[in-house]
Amino acid sequence: MRRANIINILSLALLLLFTSCNQDMLGAGYAVKNLVSKPFQAVGNYLSDSAYEDLEEKASKAPIPTECWVKRKSVLPGMEGIQNITDAIRENVCSCVPWGSCSVDECPCSRMCPEGFEIFKRPDLKKMSDLTTRDNSLSFRNGGGGGDIEATQGFCWGHASVTSKFNRLAFFDENAKPKYSLNSKDRSEQSKALSYYKELIDNIVDNKPTKFPGIKNLRELSGVPGLESYIADKVAHSWANRAMSTQGLSVGLATGAMKREESEKFFKVIKEKIDNNQQPQIVFTKKNKMMETHAVLVSDYIIDKNGKTILCIRDNNRYRSRIDRTKESCSDRMVINSDGGVYYSGWRDLGGVELAFNDNPDTLTQIENLKDHCDKEKGCGQ
Amino acid sequence: MKLFLLLILLVFQNTFAFESNKNVAAVEKIFLEEIKKKNSSDEDKFLLYNLAGRELYNYKFYDKSLEYYEKALKLNVTSDKTEAYINLLAIEYASSKSISKKTYNRALDYFTKTKKIEDVGIKKYMNFINTSFFSEGGTKDYQGFYGEFTKQSSIKRLIADKKYKEALSLINSKSVEDRDLSTKLQYDFLRSAVMGSQKLDLACKSKVDAYPNSIAWSIEACKALIKYQGGKKLSKNDILNVEKAVKDQESSRLYLVKILGDLK
């Protein structure tokens, strides 16, 4: 990908060199200038986008098996009966996968704490779309509930971003004992517990991998009174950080339908992200409706019998009770329609649709932080 | 051409920049070294500062991003400065949850002088900033991408002015279903203030049922509303307890619980 980009840029330079009458390369200079400063068309992130593409290239060269169990070194003696055998087998194997249960003696660090996109995998997930469940979602929806206008209300971009961060960076362990208990009858301890979990939430928003002892999942955490409103505030603030920037504004103004090539390129980028263990954040505006803009996560994609790609959307406006059903049937769908533009069920024809500008920078930071965290956890990288 | 080559150089170098991390320092170094070279024209420098500001913003290094956008604006060039002015507003909000009139006017001056304010996108954006942060009255646009932010700012202002009926009229009851507890509480508080004690079904009540022993401000506030809707008058102590919980836990919600004092 990166090489392709460079070739494109070099081709552009050569083309400009031969077509421009301007001997001092002003033609090329202006072309670059346009690439760099297009505030209301496509505001690119050259550094982070190409860094992301570089990782993508590396990942395609060195795929890692999805599942691997290795036999433990010690074997427990005295097995009697089926139950004992089953238990013993369980205890005598460990998972040699990203974040698996093996020790460094049993499984190489390169498998347990891999470089790049593999670090997003978790032993309990067969594929990334398994994250699209009510338990792995915020306990409250974003907004919507009325007509077209209401559908754009709320802080969708923040909701998508915060959900994605929790899904990638939070490690819930309901059996671990927290420093302070949220269920304590002692008011002072409960108060300390609220402050303690707020700090952990701050870590997630800052892209730091974090353990949540005593909590089962994201649904439970985000439903706790006191933490719920705190997370809702984070959602609103995250929205503002994205939507109020030039990069955010440019999406709201993209009302014209995309050309087929643009739509296909967008779908390709999203499919590659999903294949690379991500649920990317996308932002779109309704066709011919300035500022009727929404941000969602893409849960998965399917290829229909005609070879057409369908993106399955994880829409934060959905009622929480419908999340699991939406996932199973891929009922919120995005496709390229016959005229080449993008169509989203429920929203109909869309204008501009793009990967959220924060998606690659966040992904790069998260990969680096997850790798550090995993290395420390497993005793790797010493 | 030089700038062009630099962009190619950046594409090659950035992997190093992110992998060896300490992103800011590495990114900054690449830009600074190039900018310092004598042959860079002011136009080149402007584009590089702008690009650095943008990347640093994306990584949430707001102070550094501001520094580069300011450097870009200091240059006497004819390049389009829209991105810098808008992102300076965004940086100020990201850092302080507020926007000053000074920063707003500075951007507005530029857009007016360059006639960019006639661009419908810029106009909408500046109206959004104005209505959300400065304007007291007048028509407000609650639709679309920036609508919810403006609406929430207006509701807060109306509550502070004790215009509860107007504030309630901005909330669609359907949009409260399945939302977070503070959104539900806002609705319950306003309905109680406007309609009085009428045994209203409170949206927040299910949470109190699920977490009866929670000390969270939101539960204390909902309990007070349940008491009020049950036909009982709230004592001074009831109100003080809720206010104390809010002050201790989430003082930004204080505007809301002030309504308790006005429940008749």
Interface residues (C-beta under 8 A of the other chain):
Chain A: R2 N5 I6 I9 L10 A13 D24 M25 A28 G29 A31 V32 K33 L35 V36 S37 P39 F40 V43 N45 Y46 L47 S48 S50 A51 D54 S139 F140 R141 G143 G144 G145 G146 I149 E150 T152 Q153 G154 F155 N183 K185 R187 Q190 S191 L194 G223 V224 P225 G226 L227 E228 S229 Y230 I231 A232 D233 A236 H237 W239 A240 N241 A243 M244 S245 T246 Q247 G248 L249 G252 L253 M290 M291 E292 T293 Y319 R320 S321 F357 N358 P361 L364 T365 E368
Chain B: M1 L3 F4 L7 I8 L10 V11 F12 N14 T15 A17 F18 E19 N21 N23 V27 E43 L47 N50 L51 R54 E55 Y57 N58 Y59 K60 S79 D80 T82 E83 I86 N87 L89 A90 Y93 A94 K97 D119 V120 G121 K124 Y125 Q143 G144 F145 Y146 G147 E148 F149 K151 Q152 N172 K174 S175 V176 E177 D178 R179 D180 L181 S182 T183 K207 A210 Y211 N213 S214 I215 A216 W217 S218 I219 D248 Q249 E250 S252 R253
